[in-house]
Amino acid sequence: MPFFGIGKFSCSGSRNEPKEISVLSYSHNNLTYVPEEIILHERSLEELFLDANRINELPRWLFQCYGLRILCLTDNEFQALPAAVANLINLEKIDISKNDIREIPDTIKCCKKLCVFEASVNPIGRLPEGFMMLLNLKELYLNDTFLEYLPGSFGRLCNLKVLEVRENRLKNLPKSMSRLIDLERLDIGTNEFDTFPEVLSSLINLHELCIDNNKLEFISSDIGNLKKLAFFDLSKNKLRYLPEELGECTSLTDLHLSENNLVGLPDSIGRLLNLTILKLDLNQLTKLPSSIGGLSSLYELVLSHNFIIEIPSTIGLLRNLRTLYLDENELSYLPPDIGSCGCISLLSMRENKLSYIPDEIGRLSRLKVLNLSANMLQCLPYSISKLKELQALWLSENQTKPLIQLQQEKDKTGKRFLTCYLFPQEQISRNRENLKYSAINEINVRKRYLDDISVHQLYDNFGPQISKDNHSKKSIDKNLLLNYNSKDYFNNDMENLGYGDYENTTRQNSIRFTSDLPIFDHGNLLLKSIPDNYNSDQIRNIYCENPSGVNYEREKAFKVHKSVNRMNGI
């Protein structure tokens, strides 16, 4: 039978005597019984691990191992803990979680040295009175054990530091628990509390308090007594208001208030100077107090799924903020002060009513993810191009009209189709594997697409003058692309790019990015038709109506035209 043992020499120190085993592990061995060889080490054995097997009964001889300090029986098929456990007078830790144990024997009181008792996920139902005699107990885990109440004498366990009774049927806590002044962690989440237990205000050394997923409608003003409270989880309750005294819990670092009915926050929340995480999603908030700017240590703020109309300008005081979720609110305006939150790396404002973003957004130099989907944006500030660390920009569902304007195009075979600036959203040609559709990542995107239009007009108007000779046609294509400065854009694949592919891909993108998006204000500079048989001077007059102030796009289009003429001797 496989096992792991740690040995030590016997007191005599003789070389011929076998090592005495103090630790045995039979974990994860698919055992259905306790190995009998364990009894051979009854005098020296201190730690025994039988977890994650299929054992359903403990033999009586096992409890003759009087020196056992740690006994791990978790994740088996035991239905009872024998009363003989009283023999293990040196036991310090026992784990019987994840079994089918229906009752804790009253004889457990004989294990006077017991410090850790883990019995979670068992249908225990109640604790025996003798259990309250385990005065050295420091950690007690009774999650999901069908408990409906804790004994009135529970306060006798005055050395408890950790108590978890999560996922039970508790409705109140015994008053004697006020004696547990050393308690540091208390988890009573997922029970049936409809009022805030008064006894909690006496637990002045609490560091962590979880009372989530209950039916609480208010929090006692005595909450201010918990000066050492650092982690407070009140999510999934029915809270509408928070007491002003919450601001006296100045040690708070994590405050979870998700999924309540909160309609407002107390001004005192700004006094929580050590708060790093504040979760307020899925509530009924319409605004935030200006005092929220006092949360100088905050680095995660979650406000999604509320009815918030505006964000106070004091948001700019949160200089350590790294993550800000504002999804699914009623925001129509984002204060420019947001630009002072220089540490933000994730900003999500999906599903609001934003029509524009302030220029100050460009000051968020560490921003990596920006989600602006499902708003009413007509354009983006140019300052976004300065966000060098930006890795993801979400802009979908920002159209202002229910019907997108569609353009008719033809493919290489002459088949007609409809397209718009939303298409395509995947690779459209093997020659354009490295094409980037994000206008934000390309500072000169407007110029590039305006150049597209000029090139197409030259092809359309001077096509009849181009020789049908393939070599000459390919040279013209290559020359145009060189003028187009497309080294990175087409991944150096100019040699294999014919006019047909160029026509079907680049023209569509010109239309897609210039015809509908207001950010590309082309002003019809390059959309004028060019009649056949125009000479060079006439072409210049069309593109350069004001010679003293020649537009770059017009001038470039003219130079491209002249290069075509030179190659064909025109």
N, C-alpha and C positions, 0 to 999 in steps of 0.2 A: 504494500500500500504506500503510495507516495506521500511524503510528508517533509516538512522543513523544520529542522531543529537547531536550536542554539544551545550548546552545551557548556558546562563548567566542570572543572575537576572536583572530585569529592574532597572532603576536609582532610582525609589522610594523606592525600597527595601522592599515593602509590601509582607508579607507571602502569601497573597491570590492571588497575581498576578501570571500568568503563566511565566515560564521561556522563555526567548527570545532565539530563535534558531539562531546560527551563521553559522553552518555547516550542510548541507544536502547532503546525498549520496544516489543515486538511481542506482548505478553501477550494471551491470550484472543482470538486472531484466526483460529483454526481453520486455521492454516498447515500445509502438508504439506512445506515445504522452507524453508531459511534464505534470506531475501531477499538478492539479490546486491548491492543498493545499499549494504549494510553495508561492503563493501570500500572504498567511496569515502571512508570515515572511518577507515581503518585506523590512521592516525597519531595521531589525537586521541581515538579511542574508549577510554573507561575502564570503562563499565558497559553490559552488554548483557543484556536480559531477553527470553527466548524461551519463558517458562513457559506452561503450559496451552494447548498446540497439539497437532498430530498429526505432528510432525516425527520421522522415523525415521533420519535420517543427518546427520552434520555434515560439511560440505565442508572440504577441506584448506585452502583459502584463508582460512577463518575464523581459523586459528591463525597468520596473519600479522599479526593485530592485537596486536602485542607489548605495547601499553600497557594491555591489559585488566587491570583490578583485580577486577572482579566479573562473574561469568558465571553466569546463572540458566537452567537447562535443565529444571527440575522439571516433572513431569506431561506427558511426551511419550511417544514410542514408540521411543526409542533402545535399541539392543541392544548397543552398544559405545561406550566412550570411546576415541577414537583416541589412538594413541601420540604423535601430534603435539601433544598437550596440553603436552608438555615445552617447546614454544616459548614458552608464556605465562609467562615468567620473572617477570613482575610480578603474577601472579595472587595475590590475597589471600583471595578467597572464591569457592567453586564449589558450586553446588547441582544435583545430578543425581538427586535423589530422585524416586520414583514413575515409574520407567521399567522397562525390561526388560534392564538391563545385567548381564551375567554375569561380568564381570571388570574389575578396575582395572588399567590398564597399569603396569608397573614404572617406566616413564618419568615417572610422577607425581612421583618424587623430585627432578626438576629444578625443580619449582615451589617454590623455597626460601622464598618469602615467604608461602606459603599459611598462613592463620590459621584459617579455617573450612572444614570439609569436611562436606558434607551428602549422604549417599548412601542414606538410609533407603528401605525398600520397593523393593528390587532383589534379584534372586537371585544375589548376588555370591559367597557361599560362603566366601571367604577373602580375606585381605589380602596383597598382595605384600610381599616383604621390603623393597623400596625405599621402601615407605610409611613405614617407621620412620625414614627420613632427613628427614622433614618436622619439623625440630626447632622451628620457630616455631608449630606447630599449637597452637591454644588451645581450639577447639571441634570435636568429632568426633561425628557423628550416624550411627549404623549400625543403627538399629532395623529389625527385620524384614528381615534380609539373609541369612538361612540360615547364619549363622556357627555353627560347632561349636567353635571355639577361637580364642583370640587368640595371635598369635606370641609366642614366648618373649622376644623383644627388644622387646616392646611398651613396656617401661619407658623406652626411649630418648626417648619423647615427653614429656619431663619438664616441658614448659611447659603441658601440658593443664590446663584449668580445668573443662571440661564434657565428659563422656563418657556417651553414651547408646547402649547395645547391647541395648535391650529387644526382646522377642519374637524370640529366637534359640534356639539349642540348646546354649548354654554350660553346662558342668558345673563348671568351675573357672576361676580367674583365674591368670595367670602370676605367679610370685613377683616378677618384675622390676617389677611395678606398684607395689611399695612405694616406688619412686623418684618416684612422681607426687605429691609432697608439696604441690603447688599445686592439686591437684584439689579443686574446690568442689562440683561436682554429679556424682553417679554414679547412673545408672539401669540396673540389671541385672534388672529385673522381667520376669516371664514367660519364664523360662529353665528349666533343669533342675538347679539347685543343690539338693543334699540335705544339704550341710553348709555352715556359715557360713564363707566364705572368710577364711583367716587374714590375708591381705594387707590386708584392710580396716582393721584396727586400726592400720596404719601411716599411713593417710591422715588425718593429724591436722588438716588444714584443711577437711575435708568439712563443708559446710553442709547438703546434701541427699543422702539415701541412700534409694533405692527398690530393695527386693529382694522385692517382693510377687509373689504368684502363682508360688512355687517349691515346694520340698518340704522346707523347713527344719524340723528337729525341736528344735533348740536354738540359742541365741545365745551366742557366745563371751563369756567374762567380760572379754575385752580391749576390749569395746565401750565401756568406761569411758574409754578413751583419747581418744575423739572428743569433746573438750570443746566444740568449736564447732558440733557437729551441731544443727541447728534443726528439720529436717524428716526424719522417719524413718517409712518405710512398710514394714511387715512383714505386711500383710494377705494372706490366702489362702495360708497355709503350714500346717504341722502342729505348731506350737509348743504345748507343754504348760506350760512354765514360762519365766519370764524371770529373768535373773541379777540379783542385788542390785546389781551394778556399773552397771546401767542408771541408777540414781539419780545417778551421777556425770556424766551428760550434762546438765549443768545449763542448757545453752543451748537445750534442746528446747522448741519451741513447738507442734509438731504431731506426734502419735504415733498411727499407724494400726495397729491390731492386730485388725481385723475378720477373721472367718472363719478362726479357728485352733481349737486344742483346749485353750485355756488353762483350767486349773482353779483358778488363783489368781494373785494379783499380789504382787510383793515389797513389803515395807514401805517400801523405799527410794524407791518411786514418789512418795511425798509430798515428796521433796526437789526435785522438778522445778518450781521456783517460777515459771518462765517459761512453763510449758505452758498453752496456750490451747485446744487441741482434743485430746480423747482419745476414740478410737473403739474399743470393745471388744465390739461386737455380734457375734452368731453365734459364741459360744464356749461353754464349759461352766462358767462361774463360778457359784458358789453364794453367795459373799459378797464383800465388798470390805474391804480393810484400813482401819482407822480413820485411818491416815495420809493417806488420800485428802483429808482436810480441809486438808492443807497446800498443795494446789494452788490457791493464792490468786489466780492469774491466769486460771484456767480459765473459759471462757465457753461451751463446747460439750462435753457428756458424753453419749456414746451407749452404752447398756448393753442394748439390746434383744436378744431371742432368746438368753437365758441361762437359768440355773436359780437365780437370786438369790432368797434367802428373805427377807432383810432388808437395809435400808440403814442404815449406821452413822449415829449422831447427829451425827457430825462433818461430815455433808453441809451442815449449817447454816453452816459456816465458808466455804463457797464463795460469797462475797458478790458476785463478778462473773459468776456463772453465768447464762447467758441461755437456753440450750436444754438440756433434760434428757429423754432418751428412755429409758424403762424398760419398753417394750412386751414382752409375751410372756415374763414371768418367773413366779416363784412367790411374789410379794409378797402377804402378808396384812396388812401393817402399814406405814404410812408415818410416820416419826418426825415429831413436831411441830416439830422443829428446821428442817424444810423451810421454815418461815415466815420464817427469817432470810435466805433467798436472795432478797433483795428485787429483784434485777434480772431474774429469770426472766420470759421472755415466752412461752415454749412449754414445756409440761409434758405429756408423753404417757405414760400408764400403762395402755395398752390390754392386755387379756388377762392379767390377774393374778387374785388371789384377795382383793382388797380388799373388806371389808364396810363400812368407813366411812372417811371422810376427816377428818383432824384440823381443828379450828377454825382453827388457825394458817394454813391455806391462804388465808384472807382477808387476810393481811398481804402477799401477793404483788401489790402494787399495780400492777405493770407487766404482769401476766399477760394475754395476748391469746388464747391457744389452750390449752384444757384438754381432754384426751382421756381419758375414764374408761370407755370402752366395754368390754364383755365382762368385767365384774368381778362382784361379788356385793353390790353396794351396795343398801342398804335406804332410805337417805336421804342428803341432802347437808347439810353444815353451813350454818346461816343466814349465816355470815360470807362465803359466796361472793357474796352480794348486794352486798358492798362492792367487788367487783372491777369498777371502773368502766370499765376498758379492755378487758374480756373481749369478744372478738368471735366466738369459736366454742367451744361446749361440747358434747362428744360423750358421750352417755349410753346408747346402744343396747346391747342384750343384757346387761341387768343384772337380769333377772327371776330370782326365787329359786325359782320353781316351773316345772316343765316345761309345765304347762297354764295358760294365761292365763284368768282369769275373764272370761266374756263376758256382756254384757247384751243383752237383746232390745229393739229399738226399731222404730218405724214411720216411714216417710217420709210425704210429703204425700198420696200416693195410697193410703196404708193398707198398703203392702207392708211386710212384716216383714224385719228384717235384724238381724245381730249386730254389736256394736261393743265396744271396750275402750279403755283409755287409750293404746294404741299408734296408734289411728286418729284422724283421718287424718294423713298426713304430707305433704299438699299442700293447695292451696287447695280449700275445700269450698263456697264460696258467693261469688258476685260481690259481695255486700255486705260481704265480710270480707277484702278483698285485703290489708289491713294488719295482719291478725291475727298476733300473735306467740305462738308456742307455747312459748317458753322461759320456764319458771317462774322461772329465776334472774334474768332481766332485769326482772321485776316484783316489787318488794318486797312488795306487798300482794296477791299472787296468791291466797293462801288465803282472804282476805276476799272477793275478787271471785267466786270460785266458790261459796263458801257463800251469797253473795247470789243467785247464779243459782238455787240450789235453792229459796230462799225465794220468789223470784218465780214459779217454776214451780208451787209448792204453792198460791200464791194464785190463779193461773190455774186450776189443776185443781179447787180447792174452791169458787171463787166464779164459775166460768164460767157456770153456769146463771143467775146473777143479772145478767149483763152483757147489755145490749140487743143485738139482732141488727143494729141500725142501724150501717152501716159507719163513718159519721162518728164516732159515739160510741166504737166499738171502736178506731178508729185513734187517737183522743185518749187513750184509756186506755193503749194501747201506748206512745205517745210519753211520757206522764207517767211510766210505769214505767221507761222507758229513761233519762229524765232523773234519776230517783231512783237509777238504777243507776250514774250518773256515767260514761257510756260514750263521752264525746266523742272520746278518742284511740282507744279500743278498736274502735269501729265506723267510724272515719274520717268522722264527721259525716254518715252516710248514714241517719239515723233516719227521715227523711221517707218513704223508699221501703222501709223494713223492716217487713213485716207480721208478724202473730203466727205465721204458718206458718213463715216463714224463721227467725224468732227461736227458735221451738220446735225446729226440726230441727237448728239449729247449736249454740245456746248450751247446751241441755239435754245434748246429747251430750258437749260438752266438760266440763260439770259432772261427769257420770258418769266421763268418761275421766280426769280429774285428781283426783277425790276418792275414788272407790270402791276403788281398788286401791293407790295410792301411800301408803306410811306417812308420807311427809313432810306430807301433809294430814290431820292428826288431827282430823277434824271432830267426833268424839265423839257423833255422832247428835243434835247440837243442833238441826238443822233438818230432820230426817228423820221427824218425827212427823206422822202424818196429821191433817188438820183436818176434822172432821165438817161436813156441810152445815148451814146456818142458824145457825151460831155467831155470837153478837154480839161487839162489840168487846172487852168485858171478858173474855169467855171466850178470845178469841184471845190477849189479853195474858197470861192465866194460862198458856196453853200455851207461849208463847215466853219468858215471863219468870217462871219458877218462883221465882226469888229476887229480888224487887224491889229489895232493898238492893244487890245486885251484878249489875245488868243487863248482860248480854253485848251487845257492840256489834252482832253479827250478828242477834241476836234482836230487839233494839230497832229496827234498820233494817227488818227484815221487817214488824214491827208498823206502822211509819210508812207503809210502802208499802201495807199493807192499808187503813189509814185513808184514804189518798189515793184509793184506789179507791172506798171508801164515799162520800166527799164528792162525787165526780163523779157518782155515781148516786143521790144523795139518800138513802143508806141510813143 
